[in-house]
Amino acid sequence: MTRVARNRYTHIKNEDIVKLYLKGMSSNQIAGLFNVSSTLILRRLDEVGVGRRKPNTYPNLTKELLEDLYNIQKLSSRDIAAKVGCSNRLVLKRLKKFNIQIRLNAGDKSFTSEERKEKWGMRLDEHPRWKGGVTAVSRLIRNRLAWVSKERLALDGYKCGECGAPRNLHAHHLRRFSDIVQDILSENPKLSLLDEKERLIFVDICERDSRLTDINNLITLCDLCHHNQHSEEKFEVIHFEILEKEWREYVDKNHFNMSLKEMRKTTNVDHHRTIAYMNHKGLLFAFQNKYWLQRQLETKNFSSIAYEFHSAKYPCRAPDIKYYADAFSLLTKDTSLILTKYNEGLSVRKIGEELGMTKWEIKKSLKSYGIERTTNHLRLDITYELVYPLFKSGMSMNQISKELDCSLNKVSKVLRDNGVNTNIRRYKVKDDGIGYTLFDDIQGLISMYRSSDKTVKEVAQHYKIPEWAVRELLKENNISIDLQRNKIKVDDVVLKRLLSDGHTILEVSAILQVSESVVRARMKELGILRQIDETSILKLYSENHCLRDTADKLNLSPITVAKYLRKNDIHIKHRSTRDDIPLEEAKRLYLQGWTFRKLAERYKCSTTLIQKKLDIRKPTLKDVISKETLHDLIVIKGLGYQDIGKKYNTSRGAVWRLAQNYGINK
């Protein structure tokens, strides 16, 4: 394995990754060894064509086996995990899944005294894991002697003694720390590490022992070099200075013709380190090269270029790029064309859309010709006679400004100068065969409501505007709405006859042309109670009809049906328990091209329930775009993430994440 600085992943050989992966190590374990992310390890495995291992589901860990091992043999979850070859966490999950009660501790009532004594009665050296009590003492000694390791690191200049790496350093004992501690323990046989006082005495002896405080017994090593000292599988290590020299030489050669982002693809060095090195050497950046910047501005904006040179420690912003573009006279190349279009009467915004330039760039170009742009310049054609008919037809201020290709301020100024209140609330009125006009006869509406006994609905029908608009206008003018007008129009005899014929409140309100609240209020005044057939509700619901179907068949609301079901102590079934959906028919329709939403509307349920019943997973973007297809689109055809997203009807971010998952870089 090639030892590199922390972000030079190109030196990690694929052969070493494959070798460790085939030996049974997980991607997380390999990533921890090389101090990289597991995503990088998985991407490397995909590149060399090594298939990922499928997770072991442990089908042999059944309920019968767990009941035998856990309840009858009284094995712990850790012992079961070691026997089956899985994790303790999986055993606990299976116990919970199979509803097997988990024992809390050794004092659980399910253990007899003999079982408890046999299982936990072993003490000290009788226990198979007994190590003489030296483990806790070793930690105390290491904490006391931490200063020795720090002094060794400082003495070596905080660099690895083997490869010169300046990060992830350890102090390695040439003679094992544990061997020295065992020697000191054998020299003091009268001390017992089980006694707390004698244990502290032994720690004091170790702290004063010259074998443990000998700084020459330590050497500074990085994580990989330290791994080589304790493992038979040794990795090849390249000296840190050699690697530093390689990327610095690459930067010296390409700094004036490549962005930091482009150089990082080869060097894998963070931007802030490259910038610090270039500042130290006095090197120029690529955006300070006129010809490079000119080529980039043909396809990118200032922000995109600045992003390729940006670092949190050394920020680069769009104004920095604009400064050099202006200094190189790259912003005024179309000044004559801009001036021609401006003299033709086009607005700054329209010129910017046609030439792909910002308003700031166009204004600066005009200023170079001595033209100070004003709001009213060359827009004498925007007159009141042109604007007001559009405003009267119902168009908004923004729509008018886009229609006339002028600014919003210009439209507003023309209307206000002619006494038109642009802040007035306007309601659209439907004229048969003509279209929409604006309602502005507010005083006439108020006069009609006050002088006649017309209801809000009748006034709204007269002026052809919504009822809520009439209520708002009356409320704004402090006019209270008389609800008695609606009640007078309800004939008590007709109301009783319609209800006795079995019509619902909704149907009655439609026949009498009043609201449902008016019908209910009148029924309450007359003492009319609606008769609901409770038996029909219970019968329909017991025939496996859902709540909504029952309500629809009886012309009731689902809330009313639920109220009577609870009254009779009947459990209301959740939608997901419905068994009346014909699966074969649903599958056939789905294969014919029906969507989940269309099927849900057919069977009156949710799309989630349809998916659950059909056991069909929605296709992901990974199912639609393969790695080879995405590689061709990005690398060969040169399409951007936005273009690919439009092609497959998804977002730019989704395409970017899929490319990162596949290990494809632009």
C-alpha positions as CSV (number, residue, x, y, z in Angstrom):
1,M,0.0,0.0,0.0
2,T,1.3,3.4,-0.9
3,R,1.5,5.8,2.0
4,V,0.2,9.2,1.1
5,A,-0.9,12.4,2.7
6,R,-4.4,12.2,4.1
7,N,-6.1,13.4,0.9
8,R,-3.9,11.7,-1.8
9,Y,-6.2,8.8,-2.4
10,T,-4.8,8.0,-5.8
11,H,-1.9,6.2,-4.2
12,I,-4.1,3.7,-2.5
13,K,-3.8,0.6,-4.6
14,N,-7.0,-1.2,-5.7
15,E,-5.2,-4.6,-5.3
16,D,-4.7,-4.0,-1.5
17,I,-8.4,-3.0,-1.1
18,V,-9.6,-6.1,-3.0
19,K,-7.3,-8.3,-1.0
20,L,-8.6,-7.1,2.4
21,Y,-12.2,-7.1,1.2
22,L,-12.0,-10.7,0.0
23,K,-10.5,-11.7,3.3
24,G,-13.7,-10.7,5.0
25,M,-13.1,-7.1,6.1
26,S,-16.0,-4.7,5.7
27,S,-15.7,-1.5,3.8
28,N,-15.9,0.5,7.0
29,Q,-13.0,-1.5,8.5
30,I,-10.9,-1.0,5.4
31,A,-11.8,2.8,5.4
32,G,-10.7,3.0,9.0
33,L,-7.4,1.4,8.2
34,F,-6.6,3.8,5.4
35,N,-8.2,6.8,7.1
36,V,-10.6,7.5,4.2
37,S,-14.4,7.2,3.7
38,S,-16.2,3.9,3.1
39,T,-17.7,5.5,0.0
40,L,-14.3,5.7,-1.6
41,I,-13.6,2.0,-0.8
42,L,-16.9,0.9,-2.3
43,R,-16.3,3.1,-5.4
44,R,-12.9,1.5,-5.9
45,L,-14.4,-2.0,-5.6
46,D,-17.0,-1.1,-8.3
47,E,-14.3,0.2,-10.6
48,V,-12.4,-3.1,-10.5
49,G,-15.6,-5.1,-10.9
50,V,-15.7,-6.7,-7.4
51,G,-19.3,-7.4,-6.5
52,R,-20.4,-6.3,-3.1
53,R,-21.2,-9.0,-0.5
54,K,-24.9,-9.5,0.3
55,P,-25.7,-9.1,4.0
56,N,-26.2,-12.3,5.8
57,T,-29.8,-12.5,7.0
58,Y,-29.1,-15.5,9.3
59,P,-32.2,-17.5,8.3
60,N,-31.2,-20.2,10.8
61,L,-31.8,-17.8,13.7
62,T,-35.4,-18.8,14.1
63,K,-37.9,-18.4,16.9
64,E,-37.6,-22.1,17.9
65,L,-33.8,-21.9,18.1
66,L,-33.9,-18.7,20.2
67,E,-36.5,-20.2,22.6
68,D,-34.3,-23.2,23.1
69,L,-31.0,-21.3,23.6
70,Y,-32.4,-18.3,25.5
71,N,-35.2,-19.7,27.6
72,I,-34.3,-23.4,28.0
73,Q,-30.5,-23.4,28.0
74,K,-30.4,-19.9,29.6
75,L,-27.6,-18.7,27.3
76,S,-27.0,-14.9,27.2
77,S,-27.5,-12.9,24.0
78,R,-23.8,-12.6,23.6
79,D,-23.2,-16.3,23.9
80,I,-25.9,-16.9,21.3
81,A,-24.3,-14.4,19.0
82,A,-20.9,-16.1,19.3
83,K,-22.5,-19.5,18.7
84,V,-24.5,-18.4,15.6
85,G,-21.7,-16.1,14.3
86,C,-23.7,-12.8,14.3
87,S,-23.8,-9.7,16.4
88,N,-25.4,-9.3,19.8
89,R,-27.6,-6.5,18.4
90,L,-29.1,-8.9,15.9
91,V,-30.0,-11.4,18.6
92,L,-31.7,-8.8,20.7
93,K,-33.6,-7.6,17.6
94,R,-34.8,-11.2,16.8
95,L,-35.9,-11.7,20.5
96,K,-38.0,-8.5,20.3
97,K,-39.4,-9.5,16.9
98,F,-40.5,-13.0,18.1
99,N,-41.9,-11.5,21.4
100,I,-39.5,-13.4,23.6
101,Q,-39.1,-11.6,26.9
102,I,-35.6,-10.3,27.4
103,R,-33.9,-10.8,30.7
104,L,-32.7,-7.6,32.3
105,N,-29.8,-8.8,34.5
106,A,-28.4,-11.7,36.6
107,G,-31.1,-11.1,39.2
108,D,-33.9,-12.0,36.8
109,K,-36.5,-14.3,38.4
110,S,-36.2,-16.8,35.5
111,F,-32.8,-18.0,37.0
112,T,-32.6,-20.4,39.8
113,S,-30.0,-19.9,42.5
114,E,-28.0,-22.9,41.2
115,E,-28.0,-21.5,37.7
116,R,-27.0,-18.1,38.9
117,K,-24.1,-19.6,41.0
118,E,-22.9,-21.7,38.0
119,K,-23.1,-18.9,35.6
120,W,-21.8,-15.9,37.6
121,G,-20.1,-17.7,40.5
122,M,-16.6,-17.8,39.0
123,R,-14.2,-15.4,40.6
124,L,-10.7,-14.1,39.7
125,D,-8.5,-16.8,38.1
126,E,-11.5,-19.2,37.8
127,H,-13.0,-17.0,35.1
128,P,-11.8,-17.8,31.6
129,R,-11.2,-14.1,30.8
130,W,-9.0,-13.4,33.9
131,K,-5.7,-11.6,33.1
132,G,-4.3,-11.1,36.6
133,G,-6.0,-7.7,37.2
134,V,-3.4,-5.9,35.1
135,T,-5.8,-4.3,32.6
136,A,-7.1,-1.5,34.8
137,V,-3.6,-0.9,36.2
138,S,-2.2,-0.6,32.7
139,R,-4.6,2.3,31.9
140,L,-3.6,4.1,35.1
141,I,0.1,3.8,34.3
142,R,-0.4,5.0,30.7
143,N,-2.3,8.1,31.9
144,R,0.5,8.9,34.4
145,L,3.2,8.6,31.7
146,A,1.4,10.4,29.0
147,W,4.0,13.2,29.2
148,V,6.7,10.8,28.0
149,S,4.8,10.2,24.7
150,K,4.2,14.0,24.2
151,E,7.9,14.7,24.8
152,R,8.9,12.1,22.2
153,L,6.6,13.7,19.6
154,A,8.0,17.1,20.3
155,L,11.6,15.8,20.2
156,D,10.9,14.3,16.7
157,G,9.4,17.6,15.5
158,Y,5.9,16.1,15.3
159,K,6.8,14.0,12.2
160,C,6.8,10.3,11.6
161,G,10.2,8.8,12.1
162,E,9.7,6.5,9.1
163,C,7.9,8.5,6.4
164,G,7.9,12.1,7.7
165,A,4.1,12.4,7.8
166,P,3.0,15.3,10.1
167,R,-0.5,14.0,11.0
168,N,-2.1,11.0,13.0
169,L,1.0,10.4,15.0
170,H,1.6,7.8,17.8
171,A,4.4,7.0,20.2
172,H,5.5,3.4,19.6
173,H,7.4,1.4,22.3
174,L,10.5,-0.4,20.9
175,R,10.2,-2.8,23.8
176,R,6.6,-3.7,24.5
177,F,4.9,-1.7,27.2
178,S,3.1,-4.8,28.5
179,D,6.3,-6.8,28.8
180,I,7.9,-4.0,30.9
181,V,4.9,-3.9,33.2
182,Q,4.9,-7.7,33.6
183,D,8.6,-7.6,34.5
184,I,8.0,-5.0,37.2
185,L,5.1,-7.1,38.5
186,S,7.3,-10.2,38.8
187,E,9.9,-8.1,40.7
188,N,7.2,-7.2,43.3
189,P,5.5,-10.6,44.0
190,K,4.2,-9.4,47.4
191,L,1.9,-6.8,45.8
192,S,-1.6,-7.9,45.0
193,L,-3.4,-6.0,42.2
194,L,-6.7,-7.0,43.8
195,D,-6.1,-4.7,46.7
196,E,-6.8,-1.1,46.0
197,K,-4.0,0.4,48.1
198,E,-1.4,-2.1,46.8
199,R,-2.6,-1.4,43.3
200,L,-1.9,2.3,43.7
201,I,1.5,1.5,45.2
202,F,2.3,-0.6,42.1
203,V,1.3,2.3,39.8
204,D,3.7,4.6,41.8
205,I,6.5,2.1,41.4
206,C,5.9,1.9,37.6
207,E,5.8,5.7,37.3
208,R,9.2,6.0,38.8
209,D,10.7,3.1,36.9
210,S,13.3,4.2,34.4
211,R,12.4,1.5,31.9
212,L,9.0,3.1,31.3
213,T,10.2,6.7,31.4
214,D,13.1,6.0,29.0
215,I,12.4,8.4,26.1
216,N,14.8,6.4,23.9
217,N,12.5,3.4,24.1
218,L,9.9,5.4,22.1
219,I,9.7,6.4,18.4
220,T,7.2,8.6,16.6
221,L,5.2,6.8,14.0
222,C,2.1,7.6,11.8
223,D,-0.9,5.3,11.8
224,L,0.2,3.2,8.8
225,C,3.8,2.9,9.9
226,H,2.5,2.0,13.4
227,H,0.3,-0.6,11.8
228,N,3.3,-2.1,10.0
229,Q,5.1,-2.6,13.4
230,H,2.2,-4.6,14.8
231,S,1.0,-6.6,11.7
232,E,2.5,-9.3,9.5
233,E,0.8,-7.7,6.5
234,K,3.0,-4.7,5.8
235,F,2.2,-1.9,3.4
236,E,4.6,0.0,1.2
237,V,5.2,3.5,2.5
238,I,6.4,6.5,0.3
239,H,8.1,9.3,2.2
240,F,5.9,12.3,2.8
241,E,8.5,14.7,1.4
242,I,8.5,12.9,-1.9
243,L,4.7,13.2,-2.2
244,E,4.8,16.9,-1.2
245,K,7.4,17.5,-3.9
246,E,5.2,15.8,-6.6
247,W,2.1,17.9,-6.1
248,R,4.1,21.2,-5.7
249,E,5.9,20.5,-8.9
250,Y,2.5,19.9,-10.6
251,V,1.2,23.2,-9.2
252,D,4.3,25.1,-10.4
253,K,3.7,23.8,-13.9
254,N,-0.1,24.3,-14.3
255,H,-1.1,27.1,-11.9
256,F,-1.5,29.7,-14.7
257,N,-3.6,27.5,-17.0
258,M,-5.7,25.4,-14.6
259,S,-8.1,26.2,-11.8
260,L,-7.6,24.9,-8.3
261,K,-10.5,22.5,-8.9
262,E,-8.9,21.1,-12.0
263,M,-5.5,20.6,-10.3
264,R,-7.1,18.9,-7.3
265,K,-8.3,16.1,-9.5
266,T,-4.7,15.1,-10.0
267,T,-3.1,16.3,-6.7
268,N,-6.0,15.6,-4.3
269,V,-4.8,18.6,-2.3
270,D,-7.2,20.9,-0.5
271,H,-7.6,24.4,-2.0
272,H,-6.4,26.1,1.1
273,R,-3.1,24.2,1.0
274,T,-2.6,25.0,-2.7
275,I,-3.4,28.7,-2.2
276,A,-1.0,28.9,0.8
277,Y,1.8,27.4,-1.3
278,M,1.1,29.7,-4.3
279,N,1.0,32.8,-2.1
280,H,4.3,31.7,-0.5
281,K,5.9,31.3,-3.9
282,G,4.2,34.3,-5.4
283,L,2.5,32.3,-8.2
284,L,-0.4,33.8,-10.2
285,F,-3.8,32.2,-10.4
286,A,-5.5,31.1,-13.7
287,F,-8.2,33.8,-13.5
288,Q,-5.3,36.3,-13.7
289,N,-4.6,34.9,-17.2
290,K,-6.6,37.0,-19.7
291,Y,-6.9,34.2,-22.3
292,W,-7.9,31.6,-19.8
293,L,-10.5,33.9,-18.3
294,Q,-11.8,34.8,-21.7
295,R,-12.4,31.1,-22.6
296,Q,-14.1,30.5,-19.3
297,L,-16.5,33.4,-19.6
298,E,-17.8,32.0,-22.8
299,T,-19.5,29.1,-20.9
300,K,-19.5,30.2,-17.2
301,N,-20.5,33.1,-15.1
302,F,-18.4,34.8,-12.5
303,S,-19.8,32.8,-9.5
304,S,-19.0,29.5,-11.2
305,I,-15.4,30.5,-11.9
306,A,-14.9,31.9,-8.4
307,Y,-16.2,28.6,-6.9
308,E,-13.3,26.8,-8.5
309,F,-10.8,29.0,-6.6
310,H,-12.8,29.3,-3.3
311,S,-11.6,28.2,0.1
312,A,-13.1,29.0,3.5
313,K,-9.7,30.2,4.7
314,Y,-8.9,32.0,1.4
315,P,-12.3,33.0,-0.1
316,C,-12.7,33.9,-3.7
317,R,-15.9,35.8,-4.7
318,A,-17.6,36.7,-8.0
319,P,-16.5,40.4,-7.7
320,D,-12.9,39.3,-7.6
321,I,-13.4,37.6,-11.0
322,K,-15.3,40.6,-12.3
323,Y,-12.4,42.9,-11.3
324,Y,-10.0,41.0,-13.6
325,A,-12.5,40.7,-16.4
326,D,-13.0,44.5,-16.3
327,A,-9.2,45.0,-16.2
328,F,-8.8,42.8,-19.3
329,S,-11.7,44.7,-21.0
330,L,-13.7,41.5,-21.4
331,L,-17.0,43.1,-20.3
332,T,-17.2,45.8,-23.1
333,K,-16.8,43.6,-26.1
334,D,-20.4,44.1,-27.2
335,T,-20.7,47.7,-26.3
336,S,-21.6,48.9,-29.8
337,L,-24.3,46.2,-30.1
338,I,-25.7,47.2,-26.7
339,L,-25.8,50.8,-27.7
340,T,-27.6,50.0,-31.0
341,K,-30.3,47.9,-29.2
342,Y,-30.7,50.6,-26.5
343,N,-31.2,53.3,-29.1
344,E,-33.8,51.1,-30.8
345,G,-35.9,51.3,-27.6
346,L,-35.2,48.0,-26.0
347,S,-35.0,47.9,-22.2
348,V,-31.9,46.9,-20.2
349,R,-33.6,43.7,-19.1
350,K,-34.5,42.8,-22.7
351,I,-31.0,43.5,-23.9
352,G,-29.6,41.3,-21.1
353,E,-31.9,38.4,-22.1
354,E,-30.8,38.6,-25.7
355,L,-27.1,38.9,-25.1
356,G,-26.8,36.7,-22.0
357,M,-25.5,39.6,-19.9
358,T,-26.5,41.0,-16.5
359,K,-28.0,44.4,-16.0
360,W,-24.9,45.6,-14.2
361,E,-22.7,44.7,-17.3
362,I,-25.1,46.5,-19.7
363,K,-25.3,49.7,-17.5
364,K,-21.5,49.8,-17.3
365,S,-21.2,49.5,-21.0
366,L,-23.7,52.3,-21.6
367,K,-21.9,54.4,-19.0
368,S,-18.6,54.0,-21.0
369,Y,-20.4,55.9,-23.9
370,G,-21.4,58.6,-21.5
371,I,-25.1,57.5,-21.4
372,E,-26.7,57.9,-18.0
373,R,-29.7,55.6,-18.0
374,T,-32.9,56.9,-16.5
375,T,-36.3,55.3,-15.9
376,N,-38.2,57.3,-18.5
377,H,-35.4,57.2,-21.2
378,L,-36.9,56.4,-24.6
379,R,-40.1,55.1,-23.1
380,L,-42.4,57.8,-24.2
381,D,-44.5,55.1,-25.9
382,I,-45.8,53.9,-22.6
383,T,-48.9,56.0,-22.3
384,Y,-52.0,56.0,-20.2
385,E,-54.1,55.0,-23.2
386,L,-52.0,51.9,-23.7
387,V,-51.6,50.9,-20.0
388,Y,-55.1,51.5,-18.5
389,P,-57.0,49.1,-20.9
390,L,-54.6,46.3,-19.8
391,F,-55.1,47.3,-16.2
392,K,-58.8,47.4,-16.6
393,S,-58.9,43.9,-18.3
394,G,-57.5,42.4,-15.1
395,M,-53.8,42.1,-15.8
396,S,-51.4,42.5,-12.9
397,M,-48.7,45.2,-12.8
398,N,-46.0,42.6,-13.4
399,Q,-47.9,41.2,-16.4
400,I,-48.3,44.6,-17.9
401,S,-44.6,45.4,-17.5
402,K,-43.7,42.2,-19.3
403,E,-46.3,42.7,-22.0
404,L,-45.0,46.2,-22.8
405,D,-41.3,45.4,-22.1
406,C,-40.8,48.1,-19.6
407,S,-40.2,48.5,-15.8
408,L,-42.8,48.0,-13.1
409,N,-42.1,51.5,-11.9
410,K,-42.9,52.9,-15.3
411,V,-46.3,51.2,-15.4
412,S,-47.1,52.3,-11.8
413,K,-46.0,55.9,-12.5
414,V,-48.2,56.2,-15.6
415,L,-51.3,55.0,-13.7
416,R,-50.7,57.1,-10.6
417,D,-50.1,60.2,-12.6
418,N,-53.6,59.8,-14.1
419,G,-55.3,59.3,-10.8
420,V,-55.6,55.5,-10.8
421,N,-55.3,53.8,-7.4
422,T,-53.0,50.8,-8.1
423,N,-53.4,49.5,-4.6
424,I,-57.1,48.9,-4.8
425,R,-58.4,45.4,-4.4
426,R,-59.8,44.2,-7.7
427,Y,-62.3,41.3,-8.3
428,K,-62.7,39.6,-11.6
429,V,-66.2,39.5,-13.1
430,K,-67.2,36.9,-15.7
431,D,-69.0,38.4,-18.7
432,D,-70.7,35.8,-20.9
433,G,-68.9,35.6,-24.3
434,I,-66.5,38.4,-23.5
435,G,-64.1,37.1,-20.8
436,Y,-63.0,38.8,-17.5
437,T,-63.4,42.4,-16.5
438,L,-62.7,44.2,-13.3
439,F,-65.4,45.0,-10.7
440,D,-65.2,48.5,-9.4
441,D,-68.9,49.5,-8.7
442,I,-68.4,49.1,-4.9
443,Q,-70.8,51.9,-4.0
444,G,-73.6,50.4,-6.2
445,L,-73.1,47.0,-4.4
446,I,-73.4,48.6,-1.0
447,S,-76.5,50.6,-2.0
448,M,-78.2,47.4,-3.4
449,Y,-77.6,45.5,-0.2
450,R,-78.9,48.3,2.0
451,S,-81.9,49.3,0.0
452,S,-83.3,45.8,-0.8
453,D,-83.8,42.6,1.0
454,K,-81.4,40.7,-1.3
455,T,-79.1,38.1,0.2
456,V,-75.4,38.0,-0.2
457,K,-75.8,35.2,-2.7
458,E,-78.3,37.2,-4.8
459,V,-76.0,40.3,-4.8
460,A,-73.0,38.2,-5.9
461,Q,-75.1,36.6,-8.7
462,H,-76.2,40.1,-9.8
463,Y,-72.7,41.4,-10.1
464,K,-71.2,38.0,-11.1
465,I,-68.5,38.0,-8.4
466,P,-67.9,35.4,-5.7
467,E,-69.9,35.5,-2.5
468,W,-66.7,35.8,-0.4
469,A,-65.9,39.0,-2.3
470,V,-69.3,40.5,-1.4
471,R,-68.8,39.6,2.3
472,E,-65.3,41.1,2.3
473,L,-66.5,44.4,0.7
474,L,-69.4,44.7,3.2
475,K,-67.0,43.9,6.1
476,E,-64.5,46.6,4.9
477,N,-67.3,49.2,4.8
478,N,-68.5,48.2,8.4
479,I,-71.8,46.8,7.1
480,S,-73.1,43.8,9.1
481,I,-74.6,40.8,7.2
482,D,-78.2,40.1,8.1
483,L,-78.6,36.3,8.4
484,Q,-82.4,36.7,8.8
485,R,-82.7,37.4,5.1
486,N,-81.7,33.9,4.3
487,K,-84.0,32.3,6.9
488,I,-87.0,34.1,5.5
489,K,-86.6,32.5,2.2
490,V,-86.8,29.0,3.6
491,D,-90.4,27.8,3.4
492,D,-91.1,25.7,6.5
493,V,-93.7,23.5,4.8
494,V,-91.4,22.8,1.8
495,L,-88.5,22.1,4.2
496,K,-90.4,19.5,6.2
497,R,-91.8,17.8,3.0
498,L,-88.3,17.5,1.5
499,L,-86.8,16.1,4.7
500,S,-89.7,13.6,5.0
501,D,-89.1,12.4,1.4
502,G,-85.5,11.4,2.4
503,H,-83.5,14.2,0.9
504,T,-80.2,15.1,2.6
505,I,-79.4,18.5,3.9
506,L,-77.0,19.1,1.0
507,E,-79.8,18.3,-1.5
508,V,-82.3,20.5,0.4
509,S,-79.9,23.4,0.3
510,A,-79.4,23.0,-3.4
511,I,-83.2,22.8,-4.1
512,L,-84.0,25.9,-1.9
513,Q,-80.8,27.7,-3.1
514,V,-79.6,28.5,0.4
515,S,-76.5,27.3,2.3
516,E,-76.4,24.2,4.4
517,S,-75.9,26.3,7.6
518,V,-79.2,28.1,6.9
519,V,-81.0,24.8,6.5
520,R,-79.5,23.4,9.7
521,A,-80.3,26.6,11.7
522,R,-83.9,26.5,10.4
523,M,-84.3,22.9,11.4
524,K,-83.0,23.6,14.8
525,E,-85.5,26.5,15.3
526,L,-88.4,24.2,14.1
527,G,-87.2,21.4,16.4
528,I,-86.7,19.0,13.5
529,L,-84.4,16.1,14.2
530,R,-83.0,14.2,11.3
531,Q,-83.8,10.5,11.4
532,I,-80.7,8.3,10.8
533,D,-81.1,4.6,10.2
534,E,-78.6,3.2,12.6
535,T,-79.3,-0.4,11.6
536,S,-78.3,0.4,8.0
537,I,-75.0,1.9,9.1
538,L,-74.1,-1.2,11.1
539,K,-75.2,-3.6,8.4
540,L,-73.2,-1.9,5.6
541,Y,-70.1,-1.6,7.7
542,S,-70.3,-5.2,8.7
543,E,-70.3,-6.2,5.0
544,N,-66.7,-5.1,4.7
545,H,-67.5,-1.6,3.4
546,C,-65.0,1.1,4.4
547,L,-66.1,4.2,6.4
548,R,-66.3,6.4,3.3
549,D,-68.3,3.9,1.2
550,T,-70.8,3.5,4.0
551,A,-71.2,7.3,4.3
552,D,-71.6,7.7,0.5
553,K,-74.3,5.0,0.3
554,L,-76.4,6.5,3.1
555,N,-75.8,10.1,2.1
556,L,-74.0,10.8,5.4
557,S,-70.7,12.2,6.4
558,P,-67.9,9.9,7.5
559,I,-67.8,11.7,10.8
560,T,-71.5,10.8,11.4
561,V,-70.9,7.2,10.5
562,A,-67.9,7.0,12.8
563,K,-69.9,8.5,15.6
564,Y,-72.6,5.8,15.5
565,L,-70.0,3.0,15.1
566,R,-68.2,4.2,18.3
567,K,-71.6,4.4,20.0
568,N,-72.1,0.7,19.4
569,D,-68.5,-0.2,20.4
570,I,-67.5,-1.2,16.9
571,H,-63.8,-0.9,16.1
572,I,-63.2,1.3,13.0
573,K,-60.8,-0.5,10.6
574,H,-57.8,1.3,9.3
575,R,-57.5,1.7,5.6
576,S,-54.5,-0.6,5.4
577,T,-56.6,-3.6,6.7
578,R,-58.9,-3.4,3.7
579,D,-59.3,-6.8,2.0
580,D,-61.9,-5.8,-0.7
581,I,-59.2,-4.7,-3.2
582,P,-59.0,-7.3,-6.0
583,L,-55.3,-7.9,-6.3
584,E,-55.3,-9.8,-9.6
585,E,-57.4,-7.0,-11.3
586,A,-55.1,-4.3,-9.8
587,K,-52.0,-6.0,-11.0
588,R,-53.4,-6.4,-14.5
589,L,-54.4,-2.7,-14.7
590,Y,-50.9,-1.7,-13.4
591,L,-49.2,-3.7,-16.1
592,Q,-51.5,-2.1,-18.7
593,G,-50.1,1.3,-17.7
594,W,-52.4,2.5,-14.8
595,T,-50.6,4.7,-12.3
596,F,-50.8,4.2,-8.5
597,R,-52.9,7.4,-8.2
598,K,-55.4,6.2,-10.8
599,L,-55.7,2.8,-9.1
600,A,-56.1,4.6,-5.7
601,E,-59.0,6.7,-7.1
602,R,-60.6,3.6,-8.6
603,Y,-60.6,1.7,-5.3
604,K,-61.0,4.8,-3.1
605,C,-57.8,4.3,-1.1
606,S,-54.3,5.8,-0.8
607,T,-51.5,5.3,-3.2
608,T,-49.4,3.9,-0.3
609,L,-51.9,1.1,0.2
610,I,-51.9,0.2,-3.5
611,Q,-48.1,-0.1,-3.4
612,K,-48.3,-2.2,-0.3
613,K,-50.9,-4.5,-1.6
614,L,-49.2,-5.0,-5.0
615,D,-45.8,-5.3,-3.3
616,I,-44.3,-3.1,-6.0
617,R,-41.4,-0.7,-5.3
618,K,-41.3,2.7,-7.1
619,P,-38.4,2.7,-9.5
620,T,-35.5,4.9,-8.4
621,L,-33.2,7.0,-10.5
622,K,-30.6,4.2,-10.2
623,D,-33.0,1.8,-11.9
624,V,-33.5,4.2,-14.8
625,I,-30.0,5.4,-15.4
626,S,-27.2,2.8,-15.4
627,K,-23.6,3.6,-14.7
628,E,-22.5,3.2,-18.3
629,T,-25.4,5.5,-19.6
630,L,-24.5,8.2,-17.1
631,H,-20.8,7.9,-17.9
632,D,-21.6,8.4,-21.6
633,L,-23.8,11.4,-20.9
634,I,-21.3,13.2,-18.6
635,V,-17.9,12.2,-19.9
636,I,-18.4,11.5,-23.6
637,K,-21.3,13.8,-24.5
638,G,-20.3,16.5,-22.0
639,L,-23.9,17.1,-20.7
640,G,-24.4,18.9,-17.4
641,Y,-26.4,17.7,-14.5
642,Q,-29.2,20.1,-15.3
643,D,-29.5,18.9,-18.8
644,I,-29.6,15.2,-17.7
645,G,-32.2,16.1,-15.0
646,K,-34.5,17.6,-17.7
647,K,-34.1,14.6,-19.9
648,Y,-35.1,12.2,-17.2
649,N,-37.6,14.5,-15.5
650,T,-35.7,14.8,-12.2
651,S,-33.6,17.4,-10.3
652,R,-30.0,18.4,-10.9
653,G,-29.1,17.4,-7.3
654,A,-30.5,13.8,-7.8
655,V,-28.3,13.4,-10.9
656,W,-25.3,14.8,-9.1
657,R,-25.8,12.4,-6.1
658,L,-26.1,9.4,-8.5
659,A,-22.9,10.4,-10.3
660,Q,-21.1,10.6,-6.9
661,N,-22.5,7.2,-6.0
662,Y,-21.2,5.7,-9.3
663,G,-17.8,7.5,-8.9
664,I,-18.2,9.6,-12.0
665,N,-16.7,13.1,-12.0
666,K,-17.0,15.8,-14.6
